[in-house]
Amino acid sequence: MTATLERTRPGRATPARARTAHRRRLRVLGFMAPWIIGFSCFFAYPLLATAYFSFTGYDLLSPPQWVGLRNYAYLLFGDPVVRVAAVNTLWLVVVLTVLRVVFALGVAAVLARLRSGVGLVRTLCYLPALAPPVAATLAFTFLFNPGTGPVNALLGLLGIDGPLWFNDPAWAKPALTLLTLWDSGELMIILLAALLDVPRDLHEAAALDGAGAVGRFWHVTIPSIAPVLLFGVVNSIIFALQYFTQAVVAGSVASGQAEVVGSSKVLGYPDNATLTFPAWLYQQGFHYYNMGYAAAMALVLFLFSIGFTVLLIRRMRGGTNAEEVG
């Protein structure tokens, strides 16, 4: 009697193994389903819809009409206001990013050296970050009121003529920058955690080699927290590119012509100094109902943000790798 043994060919799964692998795939998809649904509904679909509407003339009331590249041509060559908004946003990206990171790092370095009252001081430094943006901007605008604000009153006691702040085109963006620095507690806490995580052995070794406080900070602390600094820079750039609420509310209140806070008839007051790219995008889409043009602006801002972030990360990583090799 001959027994025939059926062997499985190499590389070919049995039906039982195939069913097991199929169940595993379904289980993985089940666990990933919340993320897939959220990504599809709240990112992929809005992005694709924005890309489609950017090639159309759409006013939210009538069906969109295909116009090709007309919105992009008007954005690049025909809209004089968008250039002012882009320059204001670029100013915020450069100045606000540098000052925000440096200010937060400086405050975190001071807090890391405190020995008494640490919890209270850290809480006081972080509290402004908990204030709602609209409320914080309202309070800041009243504090910097050129006529009745306590800031100019204090400067007057010191013999200094205070500027007009949000009522002066030359001082409006610096005033917004001061507001952002006051509200940078979240980044400060992140940098503080990174500073406290730097090994003390590295500082002691550098001190034995004769490095002073500045040398230890520059050659030990900064390289140790470089990834966190990179996060802070990228976060600040994205924050500046999306700067909207504070600029609109500050201009609305300072103009004195807003029936409701944030609904100013003179957006960008004074003299378009507080007009940012997102604010002009909002004006085009929801005040003028040029939703197709607003979609083109949104897509350009999105692509610029991604390109700027990727370029910055690659350059900083390249510099870090070069230092490690050297």
C-alpha positions as CSV (number, residue, x, y, z in Angstrom):
1,M,0.0,0.0,0.0
2,T,1.5,3.3,-1.1
3,A,0.8,6.5,0.8
4,T,1.0,9.7,-1.2
5,L,2.2,12.7,0.7
6,E,1.0,16.0,-0.6
7,R,3.7,18.6,-0.1
8,T,3.1,22.3,-0.2
9,R,5.1,24.1,-2.9
10,P,7.6,26.7,-1.6
11,G,6.2,30.2,-1.5
12,R,2.6,29.1,-1.7
13,A,0.5,29.6,1.4
14,T,-2.0,27.0,2.5
15,P,-5.7,28.0,2.8
16,A,-5.4,28.1,6.6
17,R,-2.5,30.4,6.5
18,A,-4.2,32.6,3.9
19,R,-7.3,32.9,6.1
20,T,-5.1,33.8,9.1
21,A,-3.2,36.5,7.1
22,H,-6.6,37.8,5.8
23,R,-7.9,38.1,9.4
24,R,-4.7,39.9,10.5
25,R,-5.1,42.4,7.7
26,L,-8.8,43.0,8.6
27,R,-7.8,43.4,12.3
28,V,-5.1,46.0,11.3
29,L,-7.6,47.8,9.1
30,G,-10.1,47.8,12.0
31,F,-7.6,49.4,14.4
32,M,-6.6,51.9,11.7
33,A,-10.2,52.7,10.7
34,P,-10.6,55.7,13.0
35,W,-7.5,57.3,11.6
36,I,-8.3,56.5,8.0
37,I,-11.8,57.9,8.4
38,G,-10.6,61.1,10.1
39,F,-7.8,61.6,7.5
40,S,-10.2,61.1,4.6
41,C,-12.9,63.3,6.0
42,F,-10.9,66.1,7.5
43,F,-7.8,66.3,5.4
44,A,-7.8,64.4,2.1
45,Y,-11.3,65.4,1.0
46,P,-11.0,69.1,1.9
47,L,-7.6,69.3,0.2
48,L,-8.9,67.7,-3.0
49,A,-12.0,69.9,-2.9
50,T,-9.9,73.0,-2.4
51,A,-7.7,72.0,-5.3
52,Y,-10.8,71.6,-7.5
53,F,-12.4,74.8,-6.5
54,S,-9.2,76.7,-7.1
55,F,-9.7,76.2,-10.8
56,T,-13.3,77.4,-10.7
57,G,-15.3,80.6,-10.2
58,Y,-17.5,79.8,-7.2
59,D,-19.6,82.1,-5.0
60,L,-21.1,79.5,-2.6
61,L,-24.6,80.1,-4.2
62,S,-24.3,79.1,-7.8
63,P,-22.6,76.0,-9.3
64,P,-18.9,76.4,-9.8
65,Q,-17.7,77.3,-13.3
66,W,-14.4,76.1,-14.6
67,V,-12.0,79.0,-15.2
68,G,-8.7,77.1,-15.4
69,L,-5.6,79.0,-14.2
70,R,-7.4,82.4,-14.0
71,N,-7.4,82.5,-10.2
72,Y,-3.7,81.8,-10.0
73,A,-2.9,84.4,-12.7
74,Y,-4.9,87.0,-10.8
75,L,-3.2,85.9,-7.5
76,L,0.3,86.3,-9.0
77,F,-0.1,89.3,-11.3
78,G,-3.5,91.0,-10.8
79,D,-4.2,91.4,-7.1
80,P,-2.3,94.4,-5.5
81,V,-3.6,93.8,-2.0
82,V,-2.4,90.2,-1.8
83,R,1.2,91.5,-2.3
84,V,0.8,93.7,0.8
85,A,-0.7,90.7,2.8
86,A,2.1,88.4,1.6
87,V,4.8,90.9,2.7
88,N,3.2,91.3,6.1
89,T,3.1,87.6,6.5
90,L,6.7,87.2,5.4
91,W,7.7,89.9,7.9
92,L,5.9,87.9,10.7
93,V,7.5,84.7,9.6
94,V,11.1,86.1,9.8
95,V,10.8,88.4,12.8
96,L,8.2,86.6,14.9
97,T,9.9,83.2,14.4
98,V,13.3,84.4,15.5
99,L,12.1,86.5,18.4
100,R,9.6,83.8,19.6
101,V,12.2,81.1,19.7
102,V,14.9,83.3,21.3
103,F,12.5,84.7,23.9
104,A,11.1,81.3,24.9
105,L,14.6,79.9,25.1
106,G,15.8,82.8,27.2
107,V,12.9,82.5,29.6
108,A,13.3,78.7,29.8
109,A,17.1,79.1,30.5
110,V,16.3,81.5,33.4
111,L,13.6,79.2,34.8
112,A,16.0,76.3,34.6
113,R,18.4,78.0,37.0
114,L,15.9,79.1,39.6
115,R,16.2,77.4,43.0
116,S,13.3,78.9,44.9
117,G,9.7,79.7,43.9
118,V,10.2,77.7,40.7
119,G,6.6,76.4,40.5
120,L,5.0,79.8,41.0
121,V,7.3,81.5,38.5
122,R,6.8,78.8,35.9
123,T,3.0,79.0,36.4
124,L,3.0,82.8,35.9
125,C,5.1,82.5,32.8
126,Y,2.8,79.8,31.3
127,L,-0.6,81.5,32.3
128,P,-0.8,83.8,29.2
129,A,-0.7,80.8,26.9
130,L,-4.0,79.6,28.5
131,A,-5.8,82.9,27.6
132,P,-8.2,82.6,24.6
133,P,-6.6,84.5,21.6
134,V,-9.5,86.9,21.2
135,A,-9.6,87.8,24.9
136,A,-5.8,88.1,25.1
137,T,-5.8,90.4,22.0
138,L,-8.6,92.6,23.5
139,A,-6.7,93.0,26.7
140,F,-3.4,93.7,24.9
141,T,-5.1,96.3,22.7
142,F,-6.5,98.2,25.6
143,L,-3.2,98.1,27.5
144,F,-1.5,99.6,24.4
145,N,-4.2,102.2,23.8
146,P,-2.2,105.3,22.8
147,G,-4.5,107.6,24.7
148,T,-5.7,105.8,27.8
149,G,-3.5,102.7,28.0
150,P,-1.3,102.1,31.0
151,V,1.7,101.3,28.8
152,N,2.0,104.8,27.4
153,A,1.1,106.3,30.8
154,L,4.1,104.5,32.3
155,L,6.3,105.6,29.4
156,G,5.1,109.1,30.0
157,L,6.2,109.0,33.6
158,L,9.7,108.0,32.4
159,G,9.7,111.0,30.0
160,I,9.2,108.9,26.9
161,D,6.5,109.7,24.3
162,G,4.8,106.4,23.7
163,P,4.0,105.4,20.1
164,L,0.5,104.9,18.7
165,W,1.0,101.1,18.6
166,F,-1.9,99.5,16.8
167,N,-2.9,102.9,15.4
168,D,0.4,103.4,13.7
169,P,1.4,101.4,10.5
170,A,5.0,101.4,11.6
171,W,4.2,100.0,15.1
172,A,1.3,97.7,14.4
173,K,3.4,94.6,13.5
174,P,5.9,95.1,16.4
175,A,2.9,95.4,18.7
176,L,1.5,92.1,17.4
177,T,5.0,90.6,17.9
178,L,5.0,91.7,21.5
179,L,1.6,90.1,21.9
180,T,2.9,86.8,20.5
181,L,6.0,86.9,22.8
182,W,3.8,87.4,25.8
183,D,1.7,84.4,24.7
184,S,4.7,82.1,24.0
185,G,4.4,80.1,27.2
186,E,3.7,76.8,25.5
187,L,7.0,76.8,23.5
188,M,8.8,78.0,26.7
189,I,7.6,74.9,28.6
190,I,8.7,72.6,25.8
191,L,12.2,74.2,25.7
192,L,12.4,74.1,29.5
193,A,11.8,70.4,29.6
194,A,14.5,70.0,27.0
195,L,17.0,72.1,29.0
196,L,16.3,70.2,32.2
197,D,17.0,66.9,30.2
198,V,20.5,67.9,29.2
199,P,23.0,65.6,31.1
200,R,24.9,67.4,33.8
201,D,28.0,65.3,33.0
202,L,28.4,67.1,29.7
203,H,28.4,70.5,31.5
204,E,30.9,69.3,34.1
205,A,33.2,67.9,31.4
206,A,33.1,71.1,29.5
207,A,33.8,73.1,32.6
208,L,36.8,70.9,33.3
209,D,38.1,71.7,29.8
210,G,37.9,75.4,30.7
211,A,34.6,76.3,29.0
212,G,32.7,79.3,30.5
213,A,29.0,79.7,30.9
214,V,28.5,81.0,27.4
215,G,30.7,78.3,25.9
216,R,28.9,75.5,27.7
217,F,25.5,76.9,26.6
218,W,26.6,77.3,23.0
219,H,28.6,74.0,22.6
220,V,26.8,71.7,25.0
221,T,23.2,72.9,25.6
222,I,22.3,74.1,22.0
223,P,23.5,70.8,20.3
224,S,21.7,68.7,23.0
225,I,18.4,70.5,22.4
226,A,18.8,70.9,18.6
227,P,15.8,68.7,17.7
228,V,13.5,70.6,20.1
229,L,14.8,73.9,18.7
230,L,14.0,72.6,15.2
231,F,10.5,71.8,16.4
232,G,10.1,75.3,17.9
233,V,11.3,76.9,14.7
234,V,9.0,74.9,12.4
235,N,6.1,75.4,14.8
236,S,6.7,79.2,14.9
237,I,6.9,79.4,11.1
238,I,3.6,77.6,10.7
239,F,2.1,79.7,13.4
240,A,3.2,82.9,11.6
241,L,2.0,81.7,8.2
242,Q,-1.5,81.1,9.7
243,Y,-1.5,84.3,11.7
244,F,-5.1,85.5,11.6
245,T,-7.1,85.9,14.9
246,Q,-4.8,88.4,16.7
247,A,-4.3,90.6,13.6
248,V,-8.0,90.8,12.7
249,V,-9.1,91.5,16.3
250,A,-6.4,94.0,17.0
251,G,-7.1,95.9,13.8
252,S,-10.8,95.7,14.4
253,V,-10.6,97.1,18.0
254,A,-8.0,99.8,17.1
255,S,-10.0,101.1,14.2
256,G,-13.1,101.8,16.4
257,Q,-15.4,100.9,13.6
258,A,-16.3,97.3,14.5
259,E,-19.8,96.6,15.5
260,V,-18.7,93.1,16.5
261,V,-15.1,92.3,17.5
262,G,-13.3,90.9,14.5
263,S,-15.8,92.1,11.9
264,S,-14.1,95.4,11.0
265,K,-15.1,97.2,7.9
266,V,-11.4,98.3,7.6
267,L,-9.6,95.0,7.6
268,G,-5.9,95.5,8.0
269,Y,-6.1,98.7,10.0
270,P,-4.0,100.8,10.0
271,D,-3.2,101.2,6.3
272,N,-3.1,97.4,5.8
273,A,-0.3,97.0,8.3
274,T,-2.2,94.2,10.1
275,L,-3.5,92.5,6.9
276,T,-2.0,89.0,6.8
277,F,-2.4,86.5,4.0
278,P,-4.9,84.3,5.9
279,A,-7.0,87.5,6.7
280,W,-7.2,88.5,3.0
281,L,-8.0,84.9,2.2
282,Y,-10.9,85.0,4.6
283,Q,-12.0,88.4,3.3
284,Q,-12.1,87.0,-0.3
285,G,-14.0,83.8,0.6
286,F,-16.5,84.9,3.2
287,H,-17.0,88.7,2.6
288,Y,-16.7,88.9,-1.2
289,Y,-17.8,85.3,-1.9
290,N,-14.9,84.7,-4.3
291,M,-14.5,81.1,-3.0
292,G,-12.6,79.9,-6.0
293,Y,-10.0,82.6,-5.6
294,A,-9.9,82.0,-1.9
295,A,-9.3,78.3,-2.6
296,A,-6.4,79.1,-4.8
297,M,-4.9,81.3,-2.1
298,A,-5.4,78.5,0.5
299,L,-3.6,76.0,-1.8
300,V,-0.7,78.3,-2.4
301,L,-0.3,78.9,1.3
302,F,-0.5,75.2,2.0
303,L,2.2,74.4,-0.6
304,F,4.4,77.2,0.5
305,S,4.1,76.0,4.1
306,I,5.1,72.5,3.2
307,G,7.9,73.6,1.0
308,F,9.3,76.0,3.5
309,T,9.1,73.4,6.3
310,V,10.8,70.6,4.3
311,L,13.6,73.0,3.1
312,L,14.2,74.1,6.6
313,I,14.3,70.6,8.0
314,R,16.7,69.3,5.3
315,R,19.1,72.3,5.7
316,M,19.2,71.9,9.5
317,R,19.6,68.1,9.3
318,G,22.4,68.6,6.7
319,G,24.2,71.1,9.0
320,T,23.8,68.7,12.0
321,N,25.2,65.7,10.0
322,A,28.1,67.9,8.8
323,E,29.0,68.8,12.4
324,E,28.8,65.1,13.4
325,V,31.1,64.1,10.6
326,G,33.5,66.9,11.3
